[in-house]
């Protein structure tokens, strides 16, 4: 046992109090141990003797409670002073001990160790110092921003280098993002002691909430920067370069990391997301990497055959042969004349659907020629219509019979 200067702690105590071990011995620290040494010893021992880690040890739970009880007293300056002077007798009359068992301060004393214990199962500690979600002086991350950009189908085909102007919050240059006037600096919040959270006991429970004085930052600014008024950021319009790859589709999202809003008081910057929309095209419809186009052809071209020049999405034209006897709705495929597939050298196809146009505003001579053509026509010339009306005739003759 460590040397003790003062009254005999065991004098006049009953058997239960005499059975208690010295709190300093429980935590394996000297009487002059600092707050940091106490906390470190408590964490180490509590993790070592936690019942969940020692399911086969029947004494683990009792040791765990003993460690918690010792730390509850020694971490509190007033309780520690009373214990140093009077020993366990300073707390005689409290049947559950000074913070032992499951008293009002149980959640408070165990919050740090719970962060350590369960943080290991949830992917490790969340923040410097193992404080989980209670990292001191945490900086707020800036918000992500959205920018809507409309491009043409031709630009989606070739890709594009664009510049955009984005109004956003950037770090204040006057105070370097601290929010404090030059020559001064933020001070530790007096309400929460820099933790960003405060606790309030309500019977069996201990409630933890964001500190109302510093809004969870752990710091307050007594002399704010005159430029940003203590926010650490100002609104400014920036010009950014955006590279749009070839083959992008409607609704494609491009992320520019770190180009969003600046965080408050030096916090990390958010991201900028550019959402692309493609303008409707006069001739083309798109389906993935394929392009569809409807092309009207004359009746004579459909009947006799020929060639038609059709536009392509790359801005050129291609001559497409039309065989004789082509009907409306016939589809032709032009291989590799579609859109590029994003991040590859593969091209989709282009599909041409022809529509046979009926002649209008005929001259007298054109009408005479068509009437002559009609008189010369037979079932071989118009097989579909001839066959249809033949079946109609048979239908009505059979019905009459």
C-alpha positions as CSV (number, residue, x, y, z in Angstrom):
1,X,0.0,0.0,0.0
2,X,1.2,3.5,-0.8
3,X,2.4,5.7,2.0
4,X,-0.4,7.6,3.7
5,X,0.0,10.7,5.8
6,X,-3.0,11.5,8.0
7,X,-5.6,9.9,10.3
8,X,-5.9,6.1,10.2
9,X,-8.7,5.5,7.6
10,X,-9.8,2.3,9.4
11,X,-10.2,3.8,12.9
12,X,-13.7,3.3,14.3
13,X,-15.1,1.7,11.1
14,X,-17.4,-1.4,10.8
15,X,-16.3,-4.6,9.1
16,X,-17.8,-3.6,5.7
17,X,-15.8,-0.4,5.5
18,X,-12.6,-2.1,6.7
19,X,-13.1,-4.7,3.9
20,X,-12.8,-2.0,1.3
21,X,-9.5,-1.7,-0.5
22,X,-7.7,1.6,-0.8
23,X,-8.9,3.4,-3.9
24,X,-5.4,4.2,-5.0
25,X,-4.5,0.6,-4.7
26,X,-7.6,-0.4,-6.7
27,X,-6.4,1.8,-9.6
28,X,-2.7,1.0,-9.1
29,X,-1.7,4.7,-8.9
30,X,0.2,6.8,-6.4
31,X,-1.7,9.3,-4.1
32,X,-0.3,12.2,-6.0
33,X,-1.5,10.9,-9.4
34,X,-2.7,13.5,-11.9
35,X,-6.1,13.5,-13.4
36,X,-4.7,12.1,-16.7
37,X,-3.0,9.3,-14.8
38,X,-6.2,8.4,-13.0
39,X,-8.2,8.4,-16.2
40,X,-5.6,6.3,-18.1
41,X,-5.4,3.7,-15.2
42,X,-9.2,3.6,-15.0
43,X,-9.6,2.9,-18.7
44,X,-7.0,0.3,-18.8
45,X,-8.4,-1.6,-15.8
46,X,-12.0,-1.2,-16.7
47,X,-11.4,-2.7,-20.1
48,X,-9.3,-5.5,-18.6
49,X,-11.9,-6.5,-16.1
50,X,-15.1,-5.7,-18.0
51,X,-17.6,-8.7,-17.5
52,X,-18.2,-9.0,-21.3
53,X,-14.5,-9.7,-21.8
54,X,-14.3,-12.1,-18.9
55,X,-17.4,-14.4,-19.2
56,X,-15.6,-17.2,-17.4
57,X,-14.4,-15.1,-14.4
58,X,-17.1,-14.9,-11.7
59,X,-15.2,-12.1,-9.9
60,X,-14.9,-9.8,-13.0
61,X,-18.2,-8.0,-12.3
62,X,-17.2,-7.2,-8.7
63,X,-13.7,-6.0,-9.7
64,X,-15.3,-3.9,-12.4
65,X,-17.6,-2.2,-9.9
66,X,-14.8,-1.7,-7.5
67,X,-12.7,0.0,-10.2
68,X,-15.6,2.2,-11.1
69,X,-16.3,3.2,-7.5
70,X,-12.6,4.1,-6.9
71,X,-12.5,6.3,-10.1
72,X,-15.8,8.0,-9.2
73,X,-14.3,9.3,-6.0
74,X,-10.8,10.1,-7.1
75,X,-11.7,11.9,-10.3
76,X,-13.8,14.4,-8.3
77,X,-11.5,17.0,-6.5
78,X,-13.9,17.4,-3.5
79,X,-14.5,13.7,-3.1
80,X,-10.8,13.0,-3.4
81,X,-9.9,15.6,-0.8
82,X,-12.5,14.1,1.6
83,X,-11.2,10.6,1.0
84,X,-7.5,11.6,1.5
85,X,-8.5,13.1,4.9
86,X,-11.0,10.6,6.2
87,X,-10.7,7.5,4.0
88,X,-13.9,5.5,3.4
89,X,-15.5,7.0,6.5
90,X,-16.0,10.2,4.5
91,X,-18.8,8.4,2.6
92,X,-20.3,6.3,5.5
93,X,-24.1,6.3,5.3
94,X,-24.3,5.9,1.5
95,X,-25.4,2.3,1.2
96,X,-24.4,2.1,-2.5
97,X,-21.0,3.7,-1.9
98,X,-19.6,6.9,-3.5
99,X,-20.7,6.3,-7.0
100,X,-20.5,2.5,-6.8
101,X,-23.3,0.2,-7.9
102,X,-25.7,2.0,-10.2
103,X,-26.0,5.4,-8.7
104,X,-26.8,8.7,-10.5
105,X,-23.2,9.1,-11.7
106,X,-22.8,5.7,-13.2
107,X,-23.4,6.8,-16.8
108,X,-21.1,9.7,-16.4
109,X,-18.2,7.8,-15.0
110,X,-18.5,5.0,-17.6
111,X,-19.0,7.1,-20.7
112,X,-15.3,7.2,-21.6
113,X,-14.8,3.5,-21.1
114,X,-17.9,2.6,-23.1
115,X,-16.5,4.6,-26.0
116,X,-13.4,2.6,-25.9
117,X,-15.0,-0.8,-25.4
118,X,-17.7,-0.6,-28.0
119,X,-15.7,1.5,-30.4
120,X,-13.5,-1.5,-30.9
121,X,-16.5,-3.5,-32.1
122,X,-17.9,-0.6,-34.2
123,X,-14.8,0.1,-36.2
124,X,-12.4,1.7,-33.7
125,X,-12.3,5.1,-32.1
126,X,-14.1,7.9,-33.7
127,X,-11.8,10.8,-33.4
128,X,-8.5,11.8,-31.8
129,X,-8.1,10.8,-28.2
130,X,-10.7,8.0,-28.3
131,X,-13.5,10.3,-27.3
132,X,-16.0,8.9,-29.8
133,X,-18.6,11.4,-30.8
134,X,-17.3,13.8,-28.0
135,X,-14.1,14.9,-29.8
136,X,-13.0,18.2,-28.3
137,X,-13.2,21.3,-30.4
138,X,-14.7,19.4,-33.4
139,X,-15.0,21.5,-36.5
140,X,-18.1,21.5,-38.5
141,X,-17.8,20.2,-42.1
142,X,-19.0,22.5,-44.8
143,X,-22.2,21.7,-46.7
144,X,-22.2,19.9,-50.1
145,X,-23.4,22.1,-53.0
146,X,-25.4,21.2,-56.1
147,X,-24.9,22.8,-59.5
148,X,-27.3,22.0,-62.5
149,X,-25.7,22.1,-65.9
150,X,-27.4,21.6,-69.3
151,X,-25.4,20.4,-72.3
152,X,-26.2,19.5,-75.8
153,X,-26.2,15.9,-77.2
154,X,-23.2,16.9,-79.4
155,X,-21.3,18.0,-76.2
156,X,-22.2,14.7,-74.5
157,X,-20.8,12.9,-77.6
158,X,-17.5,14.8,-77.7
159,X,-17.1,15.7,-74.1
160,X,-16.5,19.3,-72.9
161,X,-14.2,21.5,-70.9
162,X,-16.4,24.0,-69.1
163,X,-16.1,26.8,-66.6
164,X,-18.8,27.5,-64.1
165,X,-19.3,30.3,-61.5
166,X,-20.4,29.1,-58.1
167,X,-21.4,31.4,-55.2
168,X,-20.2,29.6,-52.1
169,X,-18.7,30.1,-48.6
170,X,-14.9,30.1,-48.5
171,X,-12.5,30.3,-45.6
172,X,-12.0,33.8,-44.3
173,X,-8.5,35.1,-45.2
174,X,-8.5,37.7,-42.5
175,X,-8.6,35.3,-39.6
176,X,-7.4,32.2,-41.5
177,X,-10.8,30.5,-40.8
178,X,-10.5,30.7,-37.0
179,X,-13.3,33.3,-36.6
180,X,-11.3,35.3,-34.1
181,X,-9.9,38.8,-34.7
182,X,-6.2,38.9,-35.7
183,X,-4.0,38.6,-32.7
184,X,-6.6,36.8,-30.6
185,X,-7.8,33.2,-30.6
186,X,-10.9,31.2,-29.5
187,X,-11.1,30.3,-25.9
188,X,-12.2,27.1,-24.2
189,X,-15.9,27.1,-23.5
190,X,-16.5,27.7,-19.8
191,X,-19.8,25.9,-19.8
192,X,-18.7,22.5,-21.1
193,X,-14.9,22.8,-20.5
194,X,-14.2,22.3,-24.2
195,X,-16.1,19.0,-24.5
196,X,-18.9,20.4,-26.6
197,X,-21.5,18.6,-24.5
198,X,-23.0,19.0,-21.1
199,X,-24.6,16.4,-18.8
200,X,-27.6,16.7,-16.5
201,X,-28.6,13.9,-14.0
202,X,-32.3,13.1,-13.8
203,X,-32.8,10.4,-11.2
204,X,-31.4,7.1,-12.5
205,X,-30.5,8.6,-15.9
206,X,-27.8,11.0,-17.1
207,X,-28.7,13.1,-20.1
208,X,-26.1,14.4,-22.4
209,X,-26.8,17.3,-24.8
210,X,-25.0,19.8,-27.0
211,X,-23.5,22.6,-25.1
212,X,-25.9,25.7,-25.6
213,X,-23.0,28.2,-25.1
214,X,-20.7,26.9,-27.9
215,X,-23.1,24.8,-30.0
216,X,-20.9,21.8,-29.6
217,X,-17.7,23.4,-30.8
218,X,-16.0,23.4,-27.4
219,X,-14.8,27.0,-28.0
220,X,-16.2,30.5,-27.8
221,X,-15.0,33.6,-29.6
222,X,-14.8,36.7,-27.3
223,X,-13.3,39.0,-30.0
224,X,-14.8,37.9,-33.4
225,X,-13.2,38.7,-36.8
226,X,-14.7,41.9,-38.3
227,X,-14.7,40.3,-41.8
228,X,-16.5,37.1,-41.2
229,X,-18.2,38.1,-37.8
230,X,-16.8,35.0,-36.1
231,X,-18.0,32.4,-38.6
232,X,-14.5,31.8,-40.1
233,X,-15.9,31.9,-43.7
234,X,-17.3,34.5,-46.1
235,X,-19.5,34.2,-49.2
236,X,-17.6,34.5,-52.5
237,X,-18.2,33.6,-56.2
238,X,-15.6,31.3,-57.6
239,X,-14.8,30.2,-61.1
240,X,-14.2,26.4,-61.5
241,X,-13.1,24.3,-64.4
242,X,-15.2,21.2,-65.1
243,X,-14.2,18.3,-67.3
244,X,-17.2,16.5,-68.8
245,X,-16.2,13.2,-70.3
246,X,-17.6,11.9,-73.6
247,X,-20.6,9.6,-73.4
248,X,-22.2,11.1,-70.3
249,X,-25.9,10.5,-70.0
250,X,-28.8,12.6,-68.7
251,X,-28.7,12.7,-64.9
252,X,-24.9,12.0,-64.7
253,X,-23.4,13.4,-61.5
254,X,-19.9,14.8,-61.3
255,X,-18.2,15.3,-57.9
256,X,-15.6,18.0,-57.3
257,X,-14.1,17.1,-54.0
258,X,-13.5,20.0,-51.6
259,X,-15.2,22.5,-53.8
260,X,-18.3,22.9,-51.6
261,X,-18.9,25.2,-48.7
262,X,-16.0,25.9,-46.3
263,X,-16.5,24.5,-42.8
264,X,-17.2,26.8,-39.9
265,X,-14.1,28.0,-38.0
266,X,-11.6,26.0,-40.1
267,X,-13.7,22.9,-40.5
268,X,-13.3,20.7,-43.6
269,X,-14.8,21.8,-46.9
270,X,-17.8,20.0,-48.4
271,X,-18.0,18.8,-52.0
272,X,-19.6,20.2,-55.1
273,X,-21.9,17.9,-57.2
274,X,-22.7,18.9,-60.8
275,X,-25.9,17.3,-62.2
276,X,-26.0,17.1,-66.0
277,X,-29.1,17.3,-68.1
278,X,-29.1,16.9,-71.9
279,X,-31.2,19.1,-74.1
280,X,-33.7,17.4,-76.4
281,X,-32.4,17.1,-80.0
282,X,-34.2,18.0,-83.1
283,X,-33.5,14.7,-84.9
284,X,-32.2,12.2,-82.5
285,X,-33.5,10.2,-79.6
286,X,-31.1,8.4,-77.3
287,X,-31.3,5.1,-75.5
288,X,-28.1,4.4,-73.6
289,X,-25.3,4.3,-76.3
290,X,-27.8,3.9,-79.2
291,X,-29.2,6.7,-81.3
292,X,-32.6,6.5,-83.1
293,X,-33.7,8.7,-85.9
294,X,-36.8,8.8,-88.1
295,X,-36.2,9.6,-91.8
296,X,-39.0,10.4,-94.3
297,X,-38.5,9.1,-97.8
298,X,-40.5,9.7,-101.0
299,X,-42.9,7.1,-102.3
300,X,-40.8,6.7,-105.5
301,X,-37.6,6.1,-103.5
302,X,-39.4,3.5,-101.4
303,X,-40.7,1.8,-104.5
304,X,-37.7,2.0,-106.8
305,X,-34.9,2.1,-104.2
306,X,-32.1,4.6,-103.9
307,X,-29.9,6.4,-101.5
308,X,-30.6,9.0,-98.8
309,X,-28.2,11.1,-96.8
310,X,-28.9,11.0,-93.1
311,X,-27.3,13.1,-90.3
312,X,-25.2,11.4,-87.6
313,X,-24.7,12.5,-84.0
314,X,-21.1,13.3,-84.6
315,X,-22.2,16.2,-86.9
316,X,-21.5,14.4,-90.2
317,X,-23.7,12.7,-92.8
318,X,-23.8,9.2,-94.1
319,X,-25.3,7.8,-97.3
320,X,-27.7,5.0,-96.6
321,X,-28.9,2.7,-99.4
322,X,-32.7,2.1,-99.5
323,X,-33.7,-1.1,-101.3
324,X,-36.7,-1.1,-103.6
325,X,-40.0,-2.0,-102.0
326,X,-39.1,-0.5,-98.6
327,X,-42.2,0.0,-96.4
328,X,-42.9,2.5,-93.7
329,X,-41.5,1.4,-90.3
330,X,-38.5,-0.5,-91.9
331,X,-35.5,0.0,-89.6
332,X,-31.9,0.1,-90.7
333,X,-28.8,-0.2,-88.5
334,X,-25.7,1.9,-88.9
335,X,-23.0,0.2,-86.8
336,X,-20.8,2.3,-84.5
337,X,-22.6,5.5,-85.4
338,X,-24.1,6.0,-81.9
339,X,-22.9,7.5,-78.7
340,X,-19.6,6.6,-76.9
341,X,-19.9,4.4,-73.9
342,X,-18.7,6.3,-70.9
343,X,-15.0,5.7,-70.1
344,X,-14.5,3.3,-73.0
345,X,-13.7,3.5,-76.7
346,X,-16.8,1.5,-77.6
347,X,-19.5,3.2,-79.7
348,X,-23.2,2.4,-79.8
349,X,-25.2,2.0,-83.0
350,X,-27.6,4.3,-84.9
351,X,-31.0,3.0,-86.0
352,X,-32.8,4.7,-88.9
353,X,-36.6,4.1,-89.2
354,X,-38.0,5.2,-92.5
355,X,-41.4,6.7,-93.1
356,X,-42.8,6.6,-96.6
357,X,-44.3,10.0,-97.4
358,X,-47.6,10.2,-99.4
359,X,-47.4,12.8,-102.2
360,X,-49.4,15.9,-101.7
361,X,-50.4,18.9,-103.9
362,X,-50.2,16.9,-107.1
363,X,-50.0,18.5,-110.5
364,X,-52.4,17.4,-113.2
365,X,-49.6,15.5,-114.9
366,X,-48.6,13.8,-111.6
367,X,-52.2,12.8,-111.0
368,X,-52.5,11.3,-114.6
369,X,-49.3,9.3,-114.0
370,X,-50.5,7.9,-110.7
371,X,-53.9,7.0,-112.2
372,X,-52.1,5.2,-115.0
373,X,-49.9,3.5,-112.5
374,X,-53.0,2.4,-110.5
375,X,-54.6,0.9,-113.6
376,X,-51.5,-1.0,-114.3
377,X,-51.2,-2.3,-110.7
378,X,-52.0,-5.9,-109.7
379,X,-51.8,-8.1,-106.7
380,X,-48.1,-8.6,-107.3
381,X,-47.5,-4.8,-107.3
382,X,-49.4,-4.4,-104.0
383,X,-49.4,-7.8,-102.3
384,X,-50.4,-6.7,-98.8
385,X,-53.5,-4.7,-99.9
386,X,-54.5,-7.2,-102.5
387,X,-54.3,-10.0,-100.0
388,X,-56.2,-8.2,-97.4
389,X,-59.2,-7.2,-99.5
390,X,-59.3,-10.7,-101.0
391,X,-59.7,-12.1,-97.5
392,X,-62.4,-9.5,-96.7
393,X,-64.3,-10.5,-99.8
394,X,-64.2,-14.2,-98.9
395,X,-65.4,-13.3,-95.3
396,X,-68.5,-11.5,-96.5
397,X,-69.3,-14.1,-99.2
398,X,-69.1,-16.8,-96.6
399,X,-71.3,-14.9,-94.2
400,X,-73.9,-14.4,-96.9
401,X,-74.0,-18.1,-97.7
